[in-house]
Amino acid sequence: MNNFTEVWSPFRFWNKVGVMFTLGIPILLLLLFLLQCAGWQSTYLTLPIILAFLICIIGSLASYIKVQFLRCPRCNEFFSFELLRNPFDRGQKCVHCNLKLYSNIEPTQ
């Protein structure tokens, strides 16, 4: 495995985890809506769906926070977290050294 893949692997992992949890939210809401439209009133099925929905929300927030506090491989500062940050910047580059996300760089030692 090359060095660049090792450096960016935490970013990729937590981004994928966040996407999976975030996609689970509308899917579970749709499932709950369809069950309600079909007249399903049992708590044996709706309660686990609501618990899975809450787990998806907590997982989405946790992965978002984890990505925000990952360090840049070049400057070793937080990659996408800054107190007064441009709200339209989507975390595609480091807010401190402008390193682009997933670029081929040599990490600092």
Helices and strands as residue ranges (DSSP letters): H 3-37, H 43-68
